[in-house]
Amino acid sequence: MGGSVSCCISPRESPKIHRRGLELEECPITTTEDVSEDTGTYLQHISDRELPDELAQEANPSDHPRASTLFLNKSQTDVREKRKSNYMNHTSPGLLTKKFSSCSTIFLDDSTVSQPNLKSTIKCVALAIYYHIKNRDSNRSLDIFDEKKHPLSREKVPDDYSVIDPEHKLIYRFIRTLFSSAQLTAECAIVTLVYLERLLTYAEIDICPCNWKRIVLGAILLASKVWDDQAVWNVDYCQILKDITVEDMNEMERHFLELLQFNINVPASVYAKYYFDLRSLADDNNLSFPLEPLSTKRAQKLEAISRLCEDKYKDLSKSAMRRSVSADNLVGIKTSQAVLS
């Protein structure tokens, strides 16, 4: 601490935020020399130490809930082109097969932020990775993720492996195989995407045809250990992929953690942001979540959940009211004592 009060801007706070002179001027560091002796020790208020809004928007989206996700930004170019093409051709793909609620029937999907639909979530994550590869800025990579230097199978890697972009179906099948064999959950798929974008931001690399499989594998490996109570061991993935060794898995996991600077925390607000952005991505690409008509049994279940939440809210309101009344009584007693004295 010393004789100065430090500002919460630190060069190591986030590896992607590039500080400029103007930004440092907006968050000056106050020292005890700037404070007069009659005011005593000055402690900077937390609101004075927070990052400005423009800095928060430029921050890593896998760390800050207000920053826009990378995959949604990369998909906007294709989405605009599709909408323009549909407008020019007077077509509306997906609307004829999409189910809509009516007066007699209500359609609901079974995917929520706490319990996402597994198949639909994996499709959306695969599509997000597809847009990352297709609309990448360059081909920056690391040897540990290069599939030719660290192959996942004994089959010969094609010479054009680093040129041809994988299709969405290929990415989906690769992720689905891992999730199905390891019995992973849909929440793990969302955390996988968070770790993937955090890796791209922290390490300043791109996911491209030569490294996408190993990057996705490393993100799934780490997400399954952090999220699931009964994590899948590295040797289990070796049984799924057959030709990969445990030593290779351990080395890749170690490098992945080091590149993340061992930051494996995923706040609830960041998780929710990625979930809803994946749903937006699905709507933009006509990947509808499975809709089922609202049955009597499901309606009763929803009503029971709603009643439970309502009762819980009432209990919280009553306890808050009791605390408020107790505080008012305490203030009243102190006021009466002051008047009598």
C-alpha angles and dihedrals in degrees: 000000000000119000097321136073110232124223118231092240107104130169088232098050094094125358094215100053110095110203119215132193092257092053092051090050089055090056105038122188112241119211131191089251089069093056123082118239095241093060094057125213111351119219116193115236117244092240089059091054098049120106117259118255094255091055092048091053091053093049126107109287092214089063104033123053094209095057115093117248117256097228093054091052092048092051096053095082092057092042092054091048091050092050091048091049092048090049093050093046094040092233131137108194116199098019094094093055097038117105120231130193120248137185092276101036133041119197120206133173121225095228119110133164090256095042111025122187106263101216095043092046093052090049091052093047090049090050091050090053089047091057090046090057097040097048099035119146096224142335101267110156145153128238093239090065097040108116094207093055092040106026121194093211139026092246115109113264110237118248091238093050091118095048108048115074114225119245123244091250092055092052091046093051092049093051094040091053092054094045094045095047095043093039093231125173132242091248088060089057091057092048088049090059091048091054091045094055091043089055093050090050100042097042093036094226134131130237106235140157093281097054111020096101096052093043091051091045092051092048092049091047092053096041093052091053094047099040108033120070091217102045123201113245123232091247089059091059088051088059090051097048093032100197100055119094129228090237090057091049092050093048093049092049091050092050091046092054093046092051089050088050085235090291102145096149115123112188118216091242091055092047091051091048092054091047095053092041088054089053089050089051089051092052092049091052099039093249098146121194113238110276123205128185114256106257127197092253093051092045090054090049092051090047091051091050090047092049091049092052091046092052090047091051091050091051090051091048092050093050090048090049091051091051090049092050091048091051091049091050091050091051090048093051092049091048092051091049091051091052093048092049 
